[in-house]
Structure formats: structure tokens, C-alpha cells
Amino acid sequence: MTRSTRHLLLLTGALASLSGAPASAQEDKALQHARKLLDGTILADGHNDLPWEIRTNREHPRDVEAYDLRSRAPGHTDLARLAEGRVGAQFWSIYVPGEVKDSGYARFQLEAFDIARRMIARYPERFALALTADDIVKARSKGRIASLLGMEGGHAIENSLGALRSYYDLGARYMTLTHNVTLDWADAAQDEQRHGGLTAFGREVVREMNRLGMFVDLSHVSPSVMSQVLDSSAAPVIFSHSSARAITDHKRNVPDSILARLPKNGGVVMVTFVEAFVSEEVRLASVAEDSAFDLIRSETTDTAQRRARVRDYRAANPMPRATLAQVADHIEHVRRVAGVDHVGIGSDFDGIDRGPVGLEDVSKFPDLFAELIRRGWNDADLKKLAGGNLLRAMRQMEGAASRLRAQRPASTATIDQLDGAP
């Protein structure tokens, strides 16, 4: 917001107070504006973990029928709140923890696809499976939420390009190269840096994703992986749920050096609502809490004592809160460094315990756009943020895939051939 805009809003509030009008009148006008704008465009969210929420539901795990989205759901997402939030397109996360290794990842990943696809099929009046940018527009024209599938974590392909292609055929249109665990071929942001970024096989994974028409998602990867993918990718990349590291110094956020490279690539950073990624105060408190809990675990093996000490710590050290305004700060920072054509929304609802104050669930997206309206954003830029940038990047990604498929066949390379035995 410019200084003159701030003065204008302050003056408006003062005049409203003097005239006896409610102080919230300006806010209500901005919210009405946001709702009207979102009614006329496609709001696309890059990351929602509802399939995982259904899988891990305590009362009815994996039961899509029991987790009824037509009523008030226990998490952040249901049909009524999606409608209130004006959501027009949603990437549902197909997530499998990278720490699960006992019997491989394929069964867990296939079950995740099954849950997501059954969920989409159960509500045909509201959801429509979308595999292309045109599908998103078509679903919106019929009053449905375009439902896309995004794999979270390249560990699920188990070092196999054939598995990658099979997941594409099941509907995956992005893959986050890593989750929190460094792979045999790519370094994760929050784990050991073993490869200096991507291995030769990792570069081949990116190359094959470009050929297929699957977004390379750089959330969760190390800055070295981000940089190396930008060096080689033939298509725009996305960050499905990340924020700006210059504002909150979390390893999961995107450095300015990477943001500055996005215009050449055409990619999009979809700003997330994860509190520790949004607020530096929350991040520091989370680090302190983790250290305290590690100490508690090292000092006692008694479960009851551990729980009591954890409760005492939390009572004495309540976690601070992130706010909607701080999310808006991240959006504005990405716009400032990367440009307005390279910013979007990636909430991570149902993958977080709670959203920032003011962004408690999927119904609250218009409130975020109202905040940006108060900061002086114009409608054209708000529509780019909402979904225009993602649609543009997706069309470019699909165009690159069409060219690449005409130029080369599916890769038969293996990790053993390119990197040696893992």
C-alpha cells in the first residue's frame, strides 16, 4: 500500500467515525468487492490435504462415505465452506509420509489416489475431476469445483520413471519432488543435503515430468534443487504451498534469489497459510518448543510424565498466532520480487492444525482478497493471484509437453544407470 493510500483509508475511517457510520463499513465494502470479484473469476488453491484428513480420521479412517462433506466436516473443508470461500479449482494433495518404508510406498500412494478419486466422484454436483487447464474452465462454467490431484513427495515413485508415468495416468498433475525426507536423487529442505541438489536421475525425473505434462513442484526441496530445476526445466514450475523466506526465515520458504528467477521460467509461488511459514514469531516459538520437547523425551521414558511436562510447557509458553495480514505481506513480497504474474494461493488447509487468525478455513479466502483490496490491489492483479497465473502456467506446461512428446519417447533410464546403485 502506498503512503497516500494509507492516509486515505485513515481519513475515511475518521470521517465514518465523525458521521456516526460504523468503523467496519469500509471493511464490509472491501469484502463485498472481493466476493463479487471471485464470483467472476476462478479461485485456484494449490494445496489442500483433505484426502489425508479422510484417511487419518479417528472415527472412520479411509471412509469417504462417513466423512460427509455435505454437512459440517471436522476439519477445514466441506461443501458449504468451499462455496462461501468461492473456491473454483482445488489441487487435492495425494500425500504419503516419506518416513513410511516398511513395504514400499506404492500401496500407500494408490490408496491415497483411491480416497481422492472416490471423494471427487461422491459429489458430482459440486466436484469435477480436472486433468487440463481447459477442464478447469469447463468445470467452472458448469458451477463445479475443478478437482486436480497433486502428489506430495517424489519418494512415492520409488526411483521408477514407469511409476511416475502410471501416477500421471491416474491423474497426478503435479509432483512435489521431495517431502521432508531427502531422496536417493533430490535433497529436501528440512533434511540432510546429500547430493548438492539433484542427481543425474533427479534431472531425468524433471525431464520426464516436462514431457508428460506434470508440474514440477518445488515446495519442500532445498534451494539447490530449486536452482537446478530452474536451470533445466522446459516448462513453468510451481511452489504449491510455500511463502517468502525474506519475511519468515523458514527452510520451507522461497529465497529472493529464486523468486527473482521466476519471470524467465514462468512459474508461480502459491503462498501458504502455515503459521510457522508466515510469522517469524511463530517460527521461533516452534523451534523453542521442539527443543523443549526433545529435552523432555531425553529425560524421561514415562509417557504420563512426558505428557504432563508437555502440558506444563505449553501452558507456560502459549504459541503466538500468525495473521491474515501477514499472509498478505508474503503475497505482496512475492509480487514485489517475482512480479504479479508469478504469485498464487496454496493454503495447506487440512494439512495444518489451524490457519492464521482470519484464515481459519476454506470459507475465508474472500477475506484475504478484501485485505489486498484495502492495500490498493486492482481487479486485474487480483484475478491473476486468484487463478489466472496458475491457468497461464498450466497452459504453458501443457504446450511444452505437447512439443516434447513429439520430439522424444518415454525415458527408459534407471537410477542405477545414471547414478549407480542407490
SEDRENSE-539477 format. One record per residue: x, y, z of N, C-alpha, C, O in turn. Coordinates in steps of 0.1 Angstrom, whole numbers, plus 2048, in hexadecimal, padded with zeros to 3 digits. Each point is the difference from the previous one (the first is absolute). Layout:
residues N
XYZXYZXYZXYZ
...
This chain:
residues 422
8087F48007F880C80080980C80080A801807
7F28097F180880D8007FD80880C7F57FE806
81380C7FD7FE80880C7F38087FE7F8802809
8058037EA7F48087FE7F47F78027F6805805
80B7EE7F77F47F78027FD7FE80E7F5800805
8167FE8037FE7FF80F7F980C8067F77FF808
80E80D7F47FA80C8057F18017FC7F8805808
8057F77EC7F28017FB7F77F78087F5804804
8107EF7FF7F87F78087FE80580F7F67FE805
8158088007FF80580E7F680C8007F8801809
8098087ED7F680B7FF7F27FB7FE7F7805807
8077F07F17F37FB7FE7FA7FA80D7F5803804
8147F68047FC7FB80D7FC80B80A7F67FF807
81280C7F97FD80B8097F38077FC7F8803809
8067FF7EA7F38067FC7F47F78047F6805804
80C7EE7FA7F57F78037FD80180F7F47FF804
8178028047FD80180F7F980D8037F7800809
80D80B7F17FA80D8037F18007FB7F8807807
8057F27EF7F28017FA7F77F68077F47FF7FE
8127F980B7F87F68077FF7F37F97FA7F6804
80C8087EF8007F47F98097F680780A804806
7F37EF7F98087F680680E7FF7FA8018027F4
8097FC81580E7FF7FB8027F57F680A8007F9
7ED7F68078027F47F87FA8027F28017F77F7
7FA8158067F98027F380A7FE7F57FD7FA7F6
80F80C80C80A7FF7F58047F27FE8027FB7F5
8007FD8168037F27FF7F67F87F98037F87F8
7F080B80C7F57F97F98008027F17FD7F77F8
8068158048008047F280B7F87F97FE7FB7F5
80E80481180B7F97FA7FC7F17FF8037F97F6
7F78018147FC7F28007F57FE7F58017F57FA
7F68148057F67FE7F58078007F37FC7F97F7
80D8108078088017F48077F37FD8007FB7F5
8068008158087F37FF7F77F57FC8037F87F7
7F180780F7F77F57FD7FB8017F17FF7F67F9
7FE8168037FB8027F380B7FD7F57FD7FA7F6
80F80A80E80B7FD7F68037F17FF8017FB7F5
7FE7FE8168037F18007F47F97FA8027F57FB
7F28118057F57FA7F98028007F17FA7F87F9
80E8118028028027F280E7FB7FB8038027F4
8047F781480D7FA7FC8027F28067F77FC807
8147FE7F68027F280680B80280B80B8037FE
7F17FA80E8097FF80C8057F28007F97F7803
8148087FC8077F38008097FF80C809809801
7F67ED8078087FD80B80A7F57FD7FB7F57FB
81180D80780A7F67FC8027F48098077F77FC
7F380A8108047F48097F57FF80C7FF809808
7FA7EC7F87F77FD80B8017F18037FF7F87F7
8038058158027F28057F47F98048017F7808
7F380C7F37F47F98048017F17FE7FB7F9809
80B8027EC8017F17FF8077FA80C7FD7F5805
80E8118008077FB80B7F880280D8007F7808
7F88147F97F780180C7F67F58007FD7FB80B
7FE8017E97F67F58008087F38047FA7F8807
8118067F38087F38038027FF80F8007F4805
8048168028047FF80E7F580480A80380180C
7F18007EF7F58038097FE7F680B8007F47FD
80081080F8007F780B7F47F68018017F5803
7F38117FA7F47F88017FE7F77F47FC7F4802
8078117F27FD7F87F480C8017F67FE8067F6
80D7F480D80C8027F87FE7FA7F27FB7F57FE
8088137F87FF7FD7F17F27FF7FB7FE7FB7F5
7F88088137F27FF7FC7FB80C7FA7FB80A807
8057F77EC7FB80C7F97F18038027FC80B801
7FD7EA8017F18028027FE80680E7F7809801
8107F28097FD80580E80580F8017FA807808
8117FC7F180480E8017F88097F78048027F4
7F18028107F68067F880280F7FE7FF808809
8047FC7EB80380E7FD7F38087FE80180C7FF
7F47ED8007F38087FF7FC80580E7F7809800
80F7F380A7FE80580E80C80780480A8007F9
7F680681380C80780680B7F58037FE7F8809
80D8097F080A7F680280980480C80080C803
8077EA80380880480B80D8087FD805807809
7FF7F87EB80C8087FC7FD80E7FA7F7806805
8117FE7F27FF80D7FA7F78017F47FE80B7FB
7FE7EA8007FA7FF7F27F37F88007FF7F5805
7F78117F57F37F97FC7F98087F580580B7FD
7F17F07FE7FA8077F47FB80E8038018097F8
7F87F98137FB80D80380B80A8027FF80B7FB
80B7F180C80B80A8028088027F380580B7FE
7FC7EB7F98078027F37F880A7F88068097F9
7EC7F68087F880A7F880180E80680180A7F8
7FF7F781580280D80680D8067FD80280C7FF
8097EC80080D8047FC8028037F280B8057FC
7EB7F87FB8018037F280B7F77F98068057F7
7FD7EF80E80A7F87FA7FB7FB7F37F57FA7FF
8138087F67FC7FB7F38087F57FB7FC7F87F8
81180680D8097F57FC8087FD80C805808808
7FD7EB7FB8087FB80B8097F57FC7FC7F67FB
81180B8098097F57FF7FF7F980D80380580B
7F77EE7F58007F880C80D7F88018047FA7F6
80280781680D7FA8027FF7F18017F87FB808
8107FE7F08017F180180D7FE80880B7FF7FA
7F47FF81380C8018098027F28067F77FA805
8168027FB8047F580880D8048078098057FA
7F77F881380C80580880D7F97FB8007F47FD
80A81480180D7FA7FB8077F780A8097F97FD
7F28078108067F880A7FB7F18008057F8806
7F08067F27FA7F37FF8087F87F68008037F4
8077F28118097F97F77FE7F18018077F97F8
7F18028118007F28037FD7F77F48077F67FD
7EF80E7FB7FC7F87F58008087F37F87FD7F6
81080D8098008097F47F580A8017F77FF809
80880A7ED7F780B8007F47FD7F77F6807802
80B7F07F57F57FE7F67F37FE8057F68067FC
8087F180E7F37FD8067FA80D8067F48037FE
81480480A7FB80C8077FC80A7F57F6807802
8127FB7F47FD80A7F67F47FC7F87F78097FD
8077EB7FF7F47FC7F97F48018097F58047FB
80C7F98127F48038097FD80E8007F4804801
8168057FF7FE80E8007F88057F47F7808801
80D7F37F37F98037F47F27FB8017F68077FC
8087ED8097F37FA8017F78098097F48037FC
81180280F7F88088097FC80D7F97F4804800
8158037FA7FE80C7F97F67FF7F57F78087FE
80B7ED7F97F77FF7F57F27FC8047F68047FA
8097F38117F27FD8057FA80C8067F48027FF
8138078087FB80C8057FA8097F57F5806801
8137FC7F47FB8087F57F47FA7FA7F68077FD
80A7EC8017F47F97FA7F38018097F58007FA
80D8018137F48008097F880C7FF7F4800804
81280B7F77F980D8008008067F180580A7FE
7F47EE7F98018057F27F980D7FD8038077F6
7F47FD8137F980D7FF80A80B8037FD80C7FD
80E7F280A80980A80580E7FF7FB80780A7FE
7FE7E980080E7FE7FC8007FA7F27F77F97FC
81380A7FC8037FA7F380F7FE7FF808809802
7FC7EB7FB80E7FD7FE8058087F47FA8007F6
81280680D8068097F580E7FB7FE8087FE809
7FB8007EA80D7FC7FC80880A7F880C7FF7FE
7ED80B7FD80680A7F87FB80E8047F6801807
8108097F37FB80E8037F38027FA7F7807806
8067F37EE7F38017FA7F57FA8097F5804801
80F7F18067F77F98097FC80980C7F4800804
8158088007FE80980B7F580A7FC7F6803807
80C8037ED7F680A7FB7F37FA7FE7F5806803
80B7EE7F77F37F97FE7F87FD80D7F4802800
8147F980A7F97FD80D7FA80D8067F5800804
81380A7FB7FB80D8067F38057F87F7805806
8097F97ED7F48047F87F47F98047F48047FE
80D7F08087F57F78047FD80280F7F87F8805
80F8118017FE80280F8067F68097FB7FF80B
80F7FA7F08077F680880E8058048068087F9
7FF7F181180E8038048097F67F87FF7F4802
80A8127F68097F87F980A7F980A806807807
7FA7EC7F98087F880A80C7FA7F97FE7F67F8
80E80F80C80C7FB7FA8077F880B7FE80280C
80C7F67F08077F780980F8047FF8068007F6
80080281680E8038018077F78097FC7FF80C
80E7FA7F08087F780880A8088098078087FB
7F97F581280980780980B7F68047FF7F8809
80C8097F080C7F88038047F67F67F97F67FD
81380C7FD8047F77F58057F38058047F77F8
7FD8078158037F28057F67F67FB8047F47FF
7F08107FE7F57F77FC8037F97F37FA7F67FD
80F8107FA8037F97F480A7F58028037F87F6
80380781580A7F680480A7FE7F58047F57FB
80281780180B8007F67FC7FA7F38097FA7F9
7EB8078037FB7FA7F37F880A7F87F6806804
8107FC7F07F88097F67F47F97FB7F68077FD
8097EC8037F47F97FC7F580380A7F48027FD
8107FE8107F680380B7FB80E7FE7F4803802
8158067FB7FD80E7FE7F58027F57F6807802
80C7F27F37F68007F57F37FA8047F58057FC
80B7F180C7F47F98057F880A8087F4801800
8138068097F980A8087FA80C7F87F6805803
8117FE7F37FB80A7F67F37FB7FA7F6808800
80A7EC7FC7F47FA7FA7F47FF80A7F48007FC
80F7FF8117F680180B7FB80E8027F6801808
8108097F37FB80D80180A80A8067FC80C801
80F7F080480980A80680580A7F68057FD7F6
7F981080E80580B7F780A8098078058097FA
7FF7F481280D8048058067F68097F97F8805
8148097FD8077F880A80A8098078098057FA
7F67FB81380980780880D7F78017FF7F4804
80C8107F780B7F77FE8047F980D8037F47FF
7FD81380C8027F980D7F580580A7F980A7FD
8067EE80E7F980680B80B80380A8098087FC
7F67F481080A80480A80C7F7801809802808
7F87F47EF80B7F68008088017F37FA8007F5
81380180D8098007F47FF7F27F98007F6807
7FF80B7EC7FE7F37F880E7FC7FB80A806802
7F67EF7F780C7FB7F98048097F580C8007FB
7EB8098018038097F47FD80F8028028077F7
7FA7FD8157FD80E80280180380F7FB7F8809
80A8147FA80180580E7F48078057FA8087F8
8017F58147F480680580580C80980B800805
7ED80A7FC80380D8078037FD80F809806806
7F07F08008017FE80E8077F38047FD7FB80B
80B8007EC8077F480380F8027FC80480A7FB
8047EB80680E8007FC8028047F17F87FB7F8
81180D8058048047F380A7F67FA80C802803
7F07F47F78097F57FB8068017F280A7FB7FD
7EE80D7FB8047FF7F280480E7FA8038017F4
7FC80981480380E7FA7F58047F78028087F7
7F27F280B7F48047F87FA7F37FA7FC7F7807
8048087EB7FB7F57F980C7F77FB80B8057FD
7F37EE8038097F77F97FC8007F17F78067FC
8117F27FC7FD7FE7F27F27FA7FF7F88047F7
8047F28117F37FB7FF7F580A8047F68007FA
80D8088107F780B8037FD8097F57F58047FE
8157FF7FA7FF8097F47F77F97F67F88067F9
80A7EC8067F87F97F77F17FF8047F78007F7
8068008167F38018057F980D7FC7F58007FB
81280B8067FB80D7FC7FE8007F17F58047FB
8147F67FD7FF8007F27F37F87FC7F98037F6
8057F18117F47F87FC7F38078047F67FE7FA
80A8098127F48078047FD80B7F57F48027FD
8168057FE7FE80A7F67F97F97F37F78067FA
80E7EE8037FB7F97F47F27FC8027F78007F7
8057FB8157F37FB8047F680C8007F47FE7FB
81080D80A7F680B8037FC80080E7F4800804
8167FF8057FD80080F80980B80680C8007FE
7ED80980980880A80780B7FB8097FD7F6807
80F80F7F880A7FE80A7FE80980C80080D7FE
7FC7EE80D7FD80880C80C8008098067F6804
7FF8177FF80C8028077FE80380F80A804807
7EA7FC7FE7FE80080E8077F48068007F57FB
80680D8118077F680780E7FD7FC8087F9807
7FD80B7ED80D7FD7FC80A80A8057FD80B804
8107F27FB80B80980480180B7F67FC7FE7F4
80A80D80F80380B7F78087FB7F47FF8057F5
80B7F280D8087FB7F57F77F87F68028027F4
7F47F68117F77FA7F77F880A7F87FE7FF7F4
7FD80B8137F880B7FA8088067F47FB8017F5
81280280E8088077F68037F77F47FF8047F5
8047EF80E8037F77F57F47FD7F78027FE7F4
7F38018127F47FE7F87FD80C7F77FD7FE7F5
80580E8117FE80C7F780A8007F57FE8067F6
80E7F480C80A8007F67FC7F77F48038037F5
7F57F380E7FE7F67F67F17FE7FB7FE7FA7F6
7F880A8127F37FD7FD7FB8077F380380B7FE
7F67ED7FA7FB8057F37F28068027FA8047F6
8017FC8167F280480380080880D8097FF808
7ED80A7FA7FE80780D7FF7F680C7FB7F57FE
80B80F80D7FF7F880C7F68078097FB80B7FE
8017EE80D7F880680A8067FD80E8087F7801
7F58118088027FE80F7F27FE8057F980B802
8027E98007F27FE8037FB80680E7F5803802
8157FE8077FD80680D80C8048088067F9808
7FF8137F480C8068067FE80F8017F78067F9
8118008107FF80F80180E8067FE8097F97FB
7F981380A80C8087FC80A7FF80C7FD80480B
80F7F77F280A7FE80A80680E80680480080B
7FB80A7ED80580D8047F780580C805809808
7EF7F37F97F780480A8007F780C80180480C
7FF7EF7F18007F680B80B7F67FC8007F97F6
80B80681280C7F97FD7FF7F18028077FA808
7EE8007F27FE7F28018067F97F47FF8057F5
8077EF80D8067F97F57F67FC7F58047FE7F5
7EF80180F7F67FD7F67FC80C7F77F97FE7F6
80C80D80D7FC80C7F880A8037F480B7FA800
7F180E7F78088037F480980C8017FB80B803
8127F37FB80980B8017FE80A7F47FA7FD7F6
80981080D7FF80A7F58077FD7F47FC8037F5
8107F680C8087FD7F47F87F77F78028007F4
7F57F78127F87F77F77F48087FB7FC7FF7F4
7FE8098157F48087FB8048097F47F88017F6
81480480A8058097F58017F97F38008067F5
8017EC80B8027F97F47F37FB7FA8007FB7F5
7F58078127F37FA7FC7FB8077F37FB7F87F7
8078158067FB8057F48057F97F37F87FE7F7
8157FE8098057FA7F57FA7F27FE7FE7FB7F5
8007FE8167FA7F27FF7F18017FE7FA7F77FA
7FF81380B7F18007FF7F97FA80C7F47FF800
8147FD80B7FA7F980B7F88088097FF80D7FF
7FB7ED80B7F680680A8037FB80E8017F4802
8018168078017FD80E7F28018067FA80B800
8017EA8057F280080680280280F8037F6807
7FA8167FE80480380E7F77F980A7F47FF7FE
8127FB80C7F97F78097FC80780D80480B803
7F47EE8057FA80580C8067FA80C7FC80280C
80E7F57F38077F980B80580B80A8098087FB
7F37F881180380B80981080280280480B800
8037EA80180E8018028088057F480B804800
7EE7FB7F48068057F47FC80F7FD8078067F9
7EF7FE80E7FA80D7FE80680B80A80280B7FD
8007F081080380980B80E7FC8058027F5804
8078147FD80D7FE8057FF7FD80F8087F8806
7EF80F8017FE7FD80E7FB7F28038057F9809
7F28027EF7FB7F280180C7F77FD8017F6807
80680D7EE80B7F77FD80A7FE80C8047F5803
80081680380A80080B7FA7F880C8077F9807
7EC80A7FB7F97F980B7FF7F17FE8027F8809
7FC8047EA8007F27FC80D7F98028017F5805
80A8127F780D7FB8028037FD80F8057F6804
7F78148058027FF80E7F87F48068057F9808
7EF8067F37F77F58058067F37FC8007F6808
8058087EC8067F47FB80C7FC8098017F4804
8078167FF80C7FD8087FC7FC80E8067F7806
7EF80F8007FB7FD80D7FB7F28008027F880A
7F78047EC7FA7F37FF80B7F57FF7FF7F5805
80B80E7F380B7F77FE8077FD80E8047F5803
7FD8168058067FF80D7F87F78098057F8807
7EE80A7F87F67F88098017F27FC8017F7809
8008067EA8017F27FC80D7F98048007F4803
80B8147FE80D7FB8048007FD80F8087F8805
7F080F80280180080F7F77F68078027FC80B
7F48007ED7F67F68067FA7F77F67FE8047F5
8017EF80E7F97F77F77F27FD8047F87F97FA
80380D8127F37FE8057F68087F880180D800
7F67ED7F97F68077F77F880A8087FE80C7FB
7FD7F18107F880980880880C8047FB80B800
8117F380480880B8048038097F580080D801
8037ED7F38038087F47F48097FD80180C7FD
7F37EE8037F48087FC7FE80B80A7FC80B7FC
8067F38117FE80A80A80A80B7FE7FC80C801
8107F17FC80A80B7FE7FE8087F380280C7FF
7F97ED7F77FC8077F37F580980380080C7FB
7F67F080D7F480980380580C8087FC80B7FE
80D7F280B80580B80980880A7F77FF80C802
8097EF7F58088097F77F68097F880280C7FF
7F47ED7FB7F78087F77F880A8087FD80B7FB
8007F28117F880980980980C8037FB80C800
8127F280280980B8038058087F480480B801
7FB7EE7F48058067F37F67FF7F58027F87F6
7F380F80B7F57FF7F68068047F280780A7FF
7F57EF7F78058027F27FA80D7FB7F4802800
8148077FB7FA80C7FA7F97FD7F38007F47FB
7F98157FF7F87FE7F48048087F480580B802
7FB7EF7F38018077F37F38067FC7F67FC806
80A80E7F17F48077FD7FE8007F180A7FE7F8
7EA8058047FD8027F280880B7FA8057FF7F4
7FE80C81380880B7FB80E7FC7FD8068057F6
7FF7F181280E7FB7FD8007F87F380A8017F9
7EC7F78047FF7F97F480080A7F48067FE7F6
7F280D80C80080A7F580E8067FF8038047F4
8047FE81680E8057FF8087F77F78088057F8
7F77EE80A8087F67F87FB8017F18098007F7
7EA8018077FC8027F280680C7F98048007F5
7FC80B81380580D7FA80F7FF7FE8058067F7
8027F281280E7FF7FE8037F87F38098047F8
7F07F18068027F87F47FD8097F38077FF7F7
7EE80980A7FD8087F580B80A7FE8048037F4
80280381680A80A7FF80D7FA7FA8068077F8
7FE7ED80B80D7FA7FC7FE7F87F38088027F7
7EE7F68087FE7F77F47F78077F68017FD7F4
7F580B8107F78077F77F27FA8027FE7F5805
7F88137F87F27FC8027FC7F47F87F67FA804
8118037F27FD7F47F78047F38067FE7F57FA
80880B8128077F48067FC7FD80E8087FB808
7EC8097FC7FC7FE80E7F27FA8007F78047F7
8067F38127F37F98017FE7FD80F806805809
7F07F27F97FB7FC80D8027F18027FB7F87F7
80B8048148027F18037FE7FE80F80A7FF807
7EA8007FD7FC80180E8077F680A80580380A
7FA7F07F28047F58087F57FD80B8037FA80A
7F180A7F37F57FC8097FF7F18018027F97F7
7FA8038157FF7F280480D7F98008017F3803
80A8147FB80D7FB80280780780C80B7FD804
7EE80D80180480880B7F67FF80C7F47FD7FE
81180580E7F77FF80C7F680B8007F47FF803
81180D7F97F780C80080680A7F680C8007FD
7EB8087FD80580B7F780380C8087FC80180C
80A8097EE80280D8077F38068047F57FD7FB
80C80C80E7F48088057FA8077F48078087F9
7EC7F68047FA8067F47FF7F67F47F98037F6
80F7F280B8007F67F57FE7F38068097F77FE
7EC8078097FE7F48087FC7F47F88037F4804
7F780E7F07FC7F47F87FE8057F180380C7FD
7F87EB7FB7FF8037F17F580B7FD7FF8057F5
7F97FF8157F680A7FE80680E8007FA80A7FC
8137F780880680D8038088077F580580A801
7FC7EF7F38078067F57FC80E7FD8098087FD
7EA7FB8027FC80E7FD80680A80A80380C7FC
7FF7F181080580980A80F8047FC80480B802
8037EB7F980E8037FC80080A7F4808809800
7EF7F47F77FF8097F47FB80E80480480A7FA
7F37F78107FC80D80580B80880680180C7FE
8087ED80980C8068068098067F580580B801
7FD7EE7F48088057F57F980B7F980680A7FB
7ED7F68047F880B7FA80380D80980280B7FA
7FD7F381380380C80980E8057FE80380C802
8067EC7F980E8047FE8028057F280B8047FD
7EB7FD7FB8018077F48017F77F38038057F6
7FC7EE80C8017F77F47F48027F77F5802804
80E7FE7EF7F58017F67FA7F37FC8067F5803
7EF80B7F77F97F47FC8087F67F78007F4802
8078127F58087F87F680A7F88078027F47FE
80581280C80B7F98077FA7F680A8067F6802
7EE80D8047FA7F78097FC7F37F88007F5806
7FB80D7EE7FC7F47F880C7F87FC7FF7F3800
80C8137FE80D7F87FE8037F880C8037F47FF
7FD81280D8037F980C7F67F58028047F5804
7EF80D7FA7F67F68038027F37F97FF7F6805
80480B7EE8017F47F88058027F28047F77F9
7FC8168038058037F280E7FC7FE8047FB7F5
80580781580E7FC7FE8027F17FF8087FB7F8
7F17FE8108017F18007FA7FB7F28077F77FA
7EE80E8027FB7FC7F380A8037F48027F77F8
80381580980A8037F580C7F78018057FB7F5
80080281780C7F78017FC7F27FC8087F97FA
7EC8038097FC7F27FC7FF7FF7F18047F57FA
7F78158007FF7FF7F180E8007FA8027F97F6
80780F80F80E7FF7FB8067F38038077FB7F7
7F77FF8148057F38047FA7F57F68087F87FB
7EB8098027FA7F67F78068027F28027F77F8
8008168048068027F380E7FB7FE8047FA7F6
80480781580E7FB8007FF7F07FF8087FA7F9
7EF80080E7FE7F28007FD7FB7F28057F67FB
7F28117FE7FC7FC7F380C8007F68017F77F8
80781380980C8017F880A7F58038057FA7F7
7FD80481680A7F68047FC7F27FD8087F77FC
7EB8068057FB7F27FC8027FE7F18037F47FC
7FC8167FC8037FE7F280E7FE7FD8047FB7F5
80580A81480F7FF7FE8067F480580A7FB7FB
7F17FF8108077F48067F67F78077F5804804
80E7EF7FD7F87F680680280180F808807805
7F07F08028017FF80F80E7FC8038067F77F9
80080E81280D7FD8048017F28067F77FC808
8137FC7F58017F380680C8008098057F5805
8008167FF80C8018097FD7FB80E7F4801804
8167FA8027FE7FB80E80A80880980A8057FB
7F37FA81280980780980E7F980180A807801
7F67EC7FD80D7F88008088057F480C801801
7EE8017F38078047F480680E80280C8027FC
7ED80780A80380E80080980480D8098087FF
7F37F180C80780480D8087F5806808802809
7F77F27F28057F48077F67FB80A7F6807802
80C7EE8047F77FA8097FE80A80C80A804806
7E97FF7FE7FE80980B8047F980D7FE80780B
